[in-house]
């Protein structure tokens, strides 16, 4: 029987990743709380940076861009998971699934690119502090940001362009939302070829950005060795925020994509847990890290909180 004869017309996908979950309501509530906190915290950071002209500097523009990416990334799949767990809506239309797949892939790609640019920002700020403002201007940061968005879109475009041409033999997704692997496994073809092609693209994005970040920190560490103790402490405090964000983003991906290549066996539930953590973790951690460790943003928040408190209790 040919693939065309065996294929079916898919208008909706059934999300089956949570079928074996023993406490779906509890998990749904946790995801809902994390999602709301992540969106709210990132929106606050964006509004603070946009509204204060003193924060219109390269570092804060990058933080603002990271917040936009985080909102987009977590919003690509969190509402679907919340709908499945709390409302029992376990179907998604074909077109909505493709959009979710693209936005999710764009989010994870952009997260890597933005963290790499932020590493470059810290490298220039520490190695060339007096030339920093001339080397990394707002205009150059915006141009660089536009370029990485364009490059990320070019990489992501491959996924829907591949899937829409393939016949489907099933409408049931094994995972908790629409990602490329889940959708591809519903087709009638052997997915290994396409997995390998995506793996090459993912390898380029993931390892290029990670190696770039590592090289940036190697240069910074060599410079720090020649600095005084007071300068070391100051530099360390500026790097901790970025290092935390790098760890939270890359750690789940290393476990899911690298360790499994060397004999680590993960169950489907463990893979899905890592996938959900890879989406929700950075989007929640990033805004709080930069809020708590960035003096200007923290001071602005305290000022607004003080004014609001005074207005309500001492007017």
N, C-alpha and C positions, 0 to 999 in steps of 0.2 A: 504493500500500500504506500502511495507517495505521501510526502509530508503535507502537501496541500489537501489531500483527501482525509488525512488523519487529523488535521488541524481544526480548531474551533474558532468561532468569531467571539472574541473577548471584548465585552463592553465595560465590565467591572472585574476587579480583582477581589478575592476574599483573603483577608489578613488572618493567617492561622498561627502566628508566632506566639500568641498568648493562650492557646487552647489548653495547654497542660498546666497553666498557672493555678495554684491552689487558692491564692488570695488576690484576685484581680482588683477588687475595690481598693484595698490597702495600697497596692502598687500604683494604681491610677491616681490616688490622692497624693502620694509622694511625688510622682511625675508632675502633677498639676502644680503643686506648691513650688517645686524646683523651677518649673517653666515660668511661673508668674514672677518669682524672685529674680530670675535671670533677665527677663525682659524689662522689669521695672528698674533693676540696678543698671543695666546697660543704657536705658533711656535717660536715667538721671545723669549718668556720665556724659552722654551726648549733649543734653540740654545745658549742663554746666559749661562744657567746653565751647559750645556755639554762642552762648549768651555772654561770655566774658572775653573781651578782646585781648586781655592779658594772657589768655590761654591759647591764642591763635599762633602757636609755635609748632615746629615740626613734630616734637615728641607727642604733644597733645592731639595733633591731627591724626597721628598714627593710632593713638589710644581710641580716638573717636571712630576711625575706620574699623578697628578691631571690634568695637562695640556694635557697629552696624553689621559686621560679618556674624557676630555671635547671635544677634537677634534673628538674622536671616537663617542661620544654620539650625538653631533650636526650633524655630517656627516651621521649618520644612517638614518635621516629622512629629513633634510633640503633640500638636492638636489631634493628629490621627491616632496616636497611641492613647491619648486621654479619651477620645471618642470610643475606641474599642473597649477600654477597661471600665469606664464609668457609665457610658451610654449604651454599650452593646452594639454600636454601629461598626461592624467588622468588614464592610465593603468600601471600596474606593473606585471611582470611575477610571477608565483606562487613561484618559488624558490627564486627570489629576495625579495619577500614579507616575506618569512620565515627568510631569512638572516637579513633583516631589523628589523624584530620583535626580533630576538635574540640579535642583536647588541644593539638595543635600550634598551632592558631589562638589558643587561650586563652593559650598560652605567650608568643607574640609580642605579643599585646595587653597582657598583664600586664607584660611587660618594659618596654614604653613607659610604661605607667601608673606603675610603681614608680620608674622613672628620673625621671619628672616630680615625684612626691612627694618624692624625694630632693633634687631641685633646690629645691623649696619649703623643705625642711629646712635646706639650706645657706643659702638666702636669709635666713630668719628668724635663723639662728645668727649670721650676719655683720652684718646690718642692725640686728637687735634682740638683741644678746647678753645684756643684763640681763633682758629679758622672755622669753627663749627658753624657759625651763623652764615658764613659766606659759602661753605661747602654744601650745607643742607638747608636750603631756603624752603619756605612754604610752597613756592611754585614748583620746585624740583620734587618735593614730596608728593604733591598732587599729581604731577606728571607720572612719577614712578608708580603711584597708586593706580592710576588709570591703566598703565601698561600691564600691571599684574592682574587687574580685573579682566582685561582683554585676553591675556594669555590663559588665564583660568577658564574663561568661557570657551576658548578654542579647544582646550583639552576636554571639557565637559561635553561639548557638542557631539563628540564621538558616540556617547552612550545612547541617546535617543535615536540618532541616525542609524545605529546598529539594530536596536530593538524593534523599531517600527517596520523593518524589512523582513523580520523573521515570523514564521507561522507559530501560533500558540497551540499547545496540546493540553494546557491546564490553565485554570484561572485562580488557583490557590497558591498564595505566597507562604513560604515556610518561615519568613522572618516577620518582625514586628512592624515594619513599614516598608515602603518601596525603595529599595536600593538596587543597584545594577545586578548584583548576584541573585537576588530574590526574583526579579523580573525575568532575567535570562533563563533561570531554571524552569520557567513555565513554558518555554518554547520547545519546539520539536527537534531541535538540533543538539549536537554535542557541544556543550558550552566551553570546553577546555580551550579551544582556539581563541575565543573571545575573552575568556578569563586571562589568558596569557598576554593578549594585546593590551588589555586594561592594566595588567600588572606592570607592563613596561612603562606605561604612562604614569601610573601611581608611583613606581620606583623612581622615576625622574623627579617628580614633584616632591615626594617624601624625602628621599635621600639627598637630593640637591639642596633643598632648604635646610635639612638637618646638618649636613656637612658644612654648609655656609655658616650656620649659626655656631657650630663647633670651632671653625677656623676663626671666626670673629672673636670668640672668647679666648682662644689660644693667643691671639694677638694682644688682647686686653690683659691676660695673665702675665705675659712677658713684660708688658709695660708696667703693671702693678708691682712687680718684683723690684723695680727700680724706684718706686715711690716711697714716700714717708708713711709712717703708721697712720697719721691722721688722714692722709689722702686715701690710703687703703680702705679705711672704714667708710669714708664718704663714697668711694667708688662701689664698695660692696653693697651699701644700702640702695644704690641706684640700679644695681644689677639683680638683686634678689627678686624683685617683682617679675621681671622678664623671665628669669630662670624658673620660677614657679609655673608661669603660664606655659613655658616650653615643656616642662615635665608633665603637666596635666594633659597637654595635647598629644605628645609623642608616646607616652608610656602605654596607653591602651593599644595604639597602633603597632607598637613593637611586639607586644604580647600576641596580638591577633595575627599579624602578618609575618613576623620574623621568627619568634620562638616556635611557632607551629611547624616551621620548615625544618627545625632541628629536633623533632621528635616529641614536642609537647602536644598532647592530645587534648582537645577541648570538646566538650559536649555542645550540642546545638544551643542549649540554654546558656552555657557559659559564653559562647560566641555572641549571643544576642545581648547578654548582660554587658559585655565589653563594648558592643556596638552602641548600646544606649548610653553607657557611661562616656564613650568617646564624644557623643553629641551633647549631653547635658552637662558633663563635668566642666569642660573649658568655658562654656557659656555662663555658668554660675560662678566659677572661681575667678575668671579674668576681671570682671568689673569690681568685685570686692577687693581683689589684690591691689588694683590700681587706685581704688578709692582710699584704702587704708594706708597705702605706702606712698601716695603722691600728696605732698604737703599742700599744694595749691588747691587741689580738688577737695581735700579734707577740710581745709580752712573755709572754703566757700560753702560747703555743706553746713558746717557748724555755724557760720554766720546766718544762713537762711533759717536754720533750726532755731537759733536764738531769737531772730526777729519774729518767727511764727509763734514761738512760745510766749514772747512778750505780748504779742497782739492778742492772744487768746486769754491770757491769765492776768495781764496788768493794764488792759485798756480801760 
